[in-house]
C-alpha cells in the first residue's frame, strides 16, 4: 500500500469517527432536553392535579366554600 492510499484510509476513518462523535453528542444533548421537558410537564400536571384535589376536598367538606387566595404551595408553586 502506497503512502497516498494509507493517507486516504486514515482521512476516511477520521471523517467517519468525527461524524459518529457528532451524532453521539447530538443524541446526548437531545436526551437531556427530553428529560427536562418531561420533568417540567410532569410537575405542571401534578401541580394542577393537587390543586383540583384540594378544591374538591374543600367543596366536599363545605359546599359554600369559595377559592380565596392561595394558601398552599406545592413544589415551589402556589396552588
C-alpha distances in whole Angstrom, upper triangle without the diagonal:
4,7,8,6,7,10,11,10,13,15,15,16,18,20,21,22,24,26,27,28,30,31,33,34,36,37,39,41,42,43,45,47,47,49,51,52,53,55,57,58,59,61,63,64,65,67,69,69,71,73,74,75,77,79,80,81,83,85,85,87,89,89,91,88,86,83,83,81,78,79,76,72,69,66,67,68,72,73
4,6,5,6,9,10,11,13,14,15,17,18,20,21,23,25,26,27,29,31,32,33,35,37,38,39,41,43,44,46,47,48,50,52,53,54,56,58,59,60,62,63,65,66,68,69,70,72,74,75,76,78,80,81,82,84,86,86,88,90,90,91,88,86,83,84,81,78,79,76,73,70,66,67,69,72,74
4,6,5,6,9,10,11,12,14,16,16,18,20,21,22,24,26,27,29,30,32,33,35,36,37,39,41,42,44,45,47,48,50,51,52,54,56,57,58,60,62,63,64,66,68,69,70,72,74,75,76,78,79,80,83,84,85,87,88,89,90,86,85,81,82,79,76,77,74,71,68,64,65,66,70,72
4,5,5,6,9,10,11,12,14,15,16,18,20,21,23,24,26,27,29,30,31,33,35,36,37,39,41,42,44,45,47,48,49,51,53,54,55,57,59,60,61,63,65,66,67,69,71,72,73,75,77,78,79,81,82,83,85,87,87,88,85,83,79,80,77,75,76,73,69,67,63,64,65,69,70
4,5,5,6,9,10,10,12,14,15,16,18,20,21,23,24,26,27,29,30,32,33,35,36,38,39,41,42,43,45,47,48,49,51,53,54,55,57,59,60,61,63,65,66,67,69,70,71,73,75,76,77,80,81,82,84,85,85,86,83,82,78,79,76,74,75,72,68,65,62,63,64,68,69
4,5,5,6,9,10,11,12,14,15,16,18,20,21,22,24,26,27,28,30,32,33,35,36,37,39,41,42,43,45,47,48,50,51,52,54,56,57,58,60,62,63,64,66,68,69,70,72,74,75,76,78,79,80,82,84,84,85,82,80,77,78,75,72,73,70,66,63,60,61,62,66,67
4,5,5,6,8,10,10,12,14,15,16,18,20,21,22,24,26,27,29,30,32,33,35,36,38,39,41,42,44,45,46,48,50,51,52,54,56,57,58,60,62,63,64,66,68,69,70,72,73,75,77,78,79,81,82,83,84,80,78,75,76,73,70,71,68,65,62,58,59,60,64,65
4,5,5,6,9,10,10,12,14,15,16,18,20,21,23,24,26,27,29,30,32,33,35,36,38,39,41,42,43,45,47,48,49,51,53,54,55,57,59,60,61,63,65,66,67,69,71,72,73,75,76,77,79,81,81,82,79,77,74,74,72,69,70,67,64,61,57,58,59,63,64
4,5,5,6,8,10,11,12,14,15,17,18,20,21,23,24,26,27,29,30,32,33,35,36,37,39,41,42,43,45,47,48,49,51,53,54,55,57,59,60,61,63,64,65,67,69,70,71,73,75,76,78,79,79,80,78,76,72,73,71,68,69,66,62,59,56,57,58,62,63
4,5,5,6,9,10,11,12,14,15,16,18,20,21,22,24,26,27,28,30,31,33,35,36,37,39,41,42,44,45,46,48,50,51,52,54,56,57,58,60,62,63,64,66,68,69,70,72,73,74,76,78,78,79,76,74,71,71,69,66,67,64,60,57,54,55,56,60,61
4,6,5,6,9,10,10,12,14,15,16,18,20,21,23,24,26,27,29,30,32,33,35,36,38,39,41,42,44,45,46,48,50,51,53,54,56,57,59,60,62,63,65,66,67,69,71,72,73,75,77,77,77,74,72,69,70,67,64,65,62,59,56,53,53,55,58,60
4,5,5,6,9,10,11,12,14,16,17,19,20,21,23,25,26,27,29,31,32,33,35,37,38,39,41,43,43,45,47,48,49,51,53,54,55,57,59,60,61,63,65,66,67,69,70,71,73,75,75,76,73,71,68,69,66,63,65,62,58,55,52,53,54,57,59
4,5,5,6,9,10,10,12,14,15,16,18,20,21,23,24,26,27,29,30,31,33,35,36,37,39,41,42,43,45,47,48,49,51,53,54,55,57,58,59,61,63,64,65,67,69,70,72,73,73,75,71,70,66,67,65,62,63,60,56,53,50,51,52,56,57
4,5,5,6,9,10,10,12,14,15,16,18,20,21,22,24,26,27,29,30,32,33,35,36,38,39,41,42,44,45,47,48,50,51,52,54,56,57,58,60,62,63,64,66,68,69,70,72,72,73,70,68,65,65,63,60,61,58,54,51,48,49,50,54,55
4,5,5,6,9,10,11,12,14,15,17,18,20,21,23,24,26,27,29,30,32,33,35,37,38,39,41,42,44,45,47,48,50,51,53,54,56,57,59,60,61,63,65,66,67,69,71,71,72,69,67,63,64,61,58,60,57,53,50,47,48,49,52,54
4,5,5,6,9,10,11,12,14,15,17,19,20,21,23,25,26,27,29,31,32,33,35,36,37,39,41,42,43,45,47,48,49,51,53,54,55,57,59,60,61,63,64,65,67,69,69,70,67,65,62,63,60,57,59,56,52,49,46,47,48,51,52
4,5,5,6,9,10,10,12,14,15,16,18,20,21,23,24,26,27,29,30,31,33,35,36,37,39,41,42,43,45,47,48,49,51,53,53,55,57,58,59,61,63,64,66,67,68,69,66,64,60,61,59,56,57,54,50,47,44,45,46,50,51
4,5,5,6,9,10,10,12,14,15,16,18,20,21,23,24,26,27,29,30,32,33,35,36,38,39,41,42,44,45,47,48,50,51,52,54,56,57,58,60,62,63,65,66,66,67,64,62,59,59,57,54,55,52,48,46,42,43,44,48,49
4,5,5,6,9,10,11,12,14,15,17,18,20,21,22,24,26,27,28,30,32,33,34,36,38,39,41,42,43,45,47,48,49,51,53,54,55,57,59,60,61,63,64,64,65,62,60,57,58,55,53,54,51,47,45,41,42,43,47,48
4,5,5,6,9,10,11,12,14,15,16,19,20,21,23,25,26,27,29,31,31,33,35,36,37,39,41,42,43,45,47,48,49,51,53,54,55,57,58,59,61,63,63,64,61,59,56,57,54,51,53,50,46,43,40,41,42,45,47
4,5,5,6,9,10,11,12,14,15,17,19,20,21,23,24,26,27,29,30,32,33,35,36,38,39,41,42,44,45,47,48,50,51,53,54,56,57,58,60,62,62,63,60,58,55,55,53,50,51,48,44,41,38,39,40,44,45
4,5,5,6,9,10,11,12,14,16,17,18,20,21,23,24,26,27,29,30,32,33,35,36,38,39,41,42,44,45,46,48,50,51,52,54,56,57,59,60,60,61,58,56,53,53,51,48,49,46,43,40,36,37,38,42,43
4,5,5,6,9,10,11,12,14,15,16,18,20,21,22,24,26,27,28,30,32,33,34,36,37,39,40,42,43,44,46,48,49,50,52,54,55,57,58,58,59,56,54,51,52,50,47,48,45,42,39,35,37,37,41,42
4,5,5,6,9,10,10,13,14,15,17,19,20,21,23,25,26,27,29,30,32,33,35,36,37,39,41,42,43,45,47,48,49,51,52,53,55,57,57,58,55,53,50,51,49,45,47,43,40,37,34,35,36,39,41
4,5,5,6,9,10,11,13,14,16,17,18,20,21,23,24,26,27,29,31,32,33,35,36,38,40,41,42,44,46,47,48,50,51,53,54,56,56,57,54,52,49,49,47,43,45,42,38,35,32,33,34,37,39
4,6,5,6,9,10,11,12,14,16,16,18,20,21,22,24,26,27,29,30,32,33,34,36,38,39,40,42,44,45,46,48,50,51,53,54,54,55,52,50,47,47,45,42,43,40,37,34,31,32,33,36,37
4,5,5,6,9,10,10,12,14,15,16,18,20,21,22,24,26,27,28,30,32,33,34,36,37,38,40,42,43,44,46,48,49,51,52,52,53,50,49,46,47,44,41,42,39,36,33,30,31,32,35,36
4,5,5,6,9,10,11,13,14,15,17,19,20,21,23,25,26,27,29,31,32,33,35,36,37,39,41,42,43,45,47,48,49,51,51,52,49,48,44,45,43,39,40,37,34,31,27,29,30,33,34
4,5,5,6,9,10,11,12,14,16,17,19,20,21,23,25,26,27,29,30,32,33,35,36,38,40,41,42,44,45,47,48,50,50,51,48,46,42,43,40,37,39,36,32,29,26,27,28,31,33
4,5,5,6,8,10,10,12,14,15,16,18,20,21,22,24,26,27,28,30,32,33,34,36,38,39,40,42,43,45,47,48,48,49,46,44,41,42,39,36,38,35,31,28,25,26,27,30,31
4,5,5,6,9,10,10,12,14,15,16,18,20,21,22,24,26,27,28,30,32,33,34,36,37,38,41,42,43,45,46,47,48,45,43,40,41,39,35,36,33,30,27,24,25,26,29,30
4,5,5,6,9,10,11,12,14,15,16,18,20,21,23,24,26,27,29,30,31,33,35,36,37,39,41,42,43,45,45,46,43,41,38,39,36,33,34,31,27,24,21,22,23,27,28
4,5,5,6,9,10,11,12,14,15,17,18,20,21,23,24,26,27,29,30,32,33,35,36,38,39,41,42,44,44,45,41,39,36,37,34,31,33,30,26,24,21,22,22,25,27
4,5,5,6,9,10,10,12,14,15,16,18,20,21,22,24,26,27,28,30,32,33,34,36,37,39,41,42,42,43,40,38,35,36,34,31,32,29,26,23,20,22,22,25,26
4,5,5,6,9,10,10,12,14,15,16,18,20,21,22,24,26,27,28,30,31,32,35,36,37,39,40,41,42,39,37,34,35,33,30,31,27,24,21,18,20,20,24,24
4,5,5,6,9,10,11,12,14,15,17,18,20,21,23,25,26,27,29,30,31,33,35,36,38,39,39,40,37,35,32,33,30,27,28,25,22,19,16,17,17,21,22
4,5,5,6,9,10,11,12,14,15,17,18,20,21,23,24,26,27,29,30,32,33,35,36,38,38,39,35,34,30,31,29,26,28,25,22,19,16,17,17,21,21
4,6,5,6,8,10,11,12,14,15,16,18,20,21,22,24,26,27,28,30,32,33,35,36,36,37,34,33,30,31,29,26,27,24,21,18,16,18,17,21,21
4,5,5,6,9,10,10,12,14,15,16,18,20,21,22,24,26,27,28,30,31,33,34,35,36,33,31,28,29,27,24,24,21,18,15,12,14,15,18,18
4,5,5,6,9,10,11,12,14,15,17,19,20,21,23,24,26,27,29,30,32,33,33,34,31,29,26,27,24,21,23,20,16,14,11,13,12,15,16
4,5,5,6,9,10,11,12,14,16,17,18,20,21,23,24,26,27,29,31,32,32,33,30,28,25,26,24,22,23,20,18,15,13,15,14,16,16
4,5,5,6,9,10,10,12,14,15,16,18,20,21,22,24,26,27,29,30,30,32,29,27,24,26,24,21,22,19,16,13,12,14,13,16,15
4,5,5,6,9,10,10,12,14,15,16,18,20,21,23,24,26,27,28,29,30,27,25,22,23,21,18,19,16,13,9,8,10,10,13,12
4,5,5,6,9,10,11,12,14,15,17,18,20,21,23,24,26,27,27,28,25,23,20,21,19,16,18,15,13,10,10,11,9,11,11
4,5,5,6,9,10,11,12,14,15,16,18,20,21,22,24,26,26,27,24,23,20,22,20,18,19,16,14,12,12,14,12,14,12
4,5,5,6,8,10,10,12,14,15,16,18,20,21,22,24,25,26,23,22,19,21,20,16,17,14,12,9,9,12,11,12,11
4,5,5,6,9,10,11,12,14,15,17,18,20,21,23,23,24,21,19,16,18,16,13,14,11,9,6,8,10,8,9,7
4,6,5,6,9,10,11,12,14,16,17,18,20,21,21,22,19,17,15,17,16,13,15,12,12,10,11,13,10,10,8
4,5,5,6,9,10,11,12,14,15,16,18,20,20,21,19,18,16,18,18,15,16,13,13,11,13,15,13,13,10
4,5,5,6,9,10,10,12,14,15,17,18,19,20,17,17,14,16,16,13,13,10,10,8,11,13,11,11,8
4,5,5,6,9,10,11,12,14,16,16,17,18,14,13,11,13,12,10,11,9,9,9,12,13,11,9,5
4,5,5,6,8,10,10,12,14,15,15,16,14,13,11,14,15,13,14,12,13,12,15,17,14,13,9
4,5,5,6,9,10,10,12,14,15,17,14,14,13,16,16,14,14,12,13,12,15,17,15,14,10
4,6,5,6,9,10,11,12,13,15,12,12,10,13,13,11,11,9,11,11,15,16,14,12,9
4,5,5,6,9,10,10,11,12,9,9,8,11,12,11,12,11,13,14,18,19,16,13,10
4,5,5,6,9,10,10,12,10,11,11,14,16,15,15,14,17,17,20,21,19,17,13
4,5,5,6,9,10,12,10,12,12,15,16,15,14,13,16,16,20,21,19,17,14
4,5,5,6,8,9,7,9,9,12,14,13,13,13,16,17,21,22,19,17,13
4,5,5,5,7,6,8,10,13,15,15,16,16,19,20,23,24,22,19,16
4,6,6,10,9,12,13,16,19,18,18,18,21,21,25,26,24,21,18
4,7,9,8,12,13,16,18,18,17,17,20,21,25,26,24,22,18
4,5,5,9,12,14,17,17,17,18,21,23,26,27,25,22,19
4,5,9,12,14,18,19,19,20,23,24,28,29,26,23,20
4,6,10,12,16,17,18,19,23,25,28,29,26,22,19
4,7,9,12,14,14,16,19,21,25,25,22,19,16
4,6,10,12,13,15,18,20,24,23,20,17,14
4,7,8,10,12,15,17,20,20,17,13,11
4,7,9,11,14,17,20,19,16,13,11
4,6,9,11,15,18,16,13,10,9
4,6,8,11,14,13,10,6,6
4,7,10,14,12,11,8,7
4,7,10,10,8,6,5
4,7,6,5,4,6
4,5,5,6,7
4,6,8,10
4,7,10
4,6
4
